[in-house]
């Protein structure tokens, strides 16, 4: 999956409910089901240009929503920070050999980071 498709899919996951039903359907067929514009046009009974216009409007709407909110950017930054914190906590655990109290605390920290990451 290329970066643009991945970005669009993430935007859709976060903001897809803001699109019209038709935009959601066509976007899903194009980006998630990997159908071509021609295949979608044939399946839905509208022109290839009509399909293109609907998908383009959906993509523009998703991009504009992200520009205004920054939700996906913030989510990615948080995920990256959690990954760094998890690595640091694992390193801390490695360094606590022989100190049971410190190892227990490091394990609790790792579990907490994992819980946050999974929520």
Phi, psi and omega in degrees: 000126181284167185299322181293317179295318178299316179298314180298319180295320177295316178300319179296318178299321182280319191239006185305327181292347178277347180277163173290164180300318180295318178298317179299315182297310184291320177301314181298316179298321183282310187272322185265323179269352176061035175276148177282167177301319180296318179296320179293318179300316179296319182292324186260347177080021174241172183289158176301320178296321178298317177298313179303314181299317181295315181294319180297317178296320179297314179298317179298318179297317179296316179298316180296320179296318178294320179299322181284324187258325184068019185297313182294318178300314179296322178297316179296318178297319178297315179300317180297318178296321178295321177296317178296317179297320178296319178296317179295320179294322177295319177295319177300317178300317179300323183280352184266013180308130179090347179244093187299321181295317179292321178296319178298316179296319178296320177297318178297321178297316179299315179297319179296317178297318178296320179297317178297317181294332181270355182269000000 
